[in-house]
């Protein structure tokens, strides 16, 4: 069986995981994507 390469670029994960050193639990933090705000023009 042959596999095809994907033509689309990979997307970045919308979250970050890290381990809490005190409890040993894995924490998942969802990253907030900020939309760029339009710059104010000064006349």
Secondary structure, 3 states (H helix, E strand, C coil): CCCCCCCCCCCCCCEEEEECCCCCCEEEEECCCCCCCCCCCCC
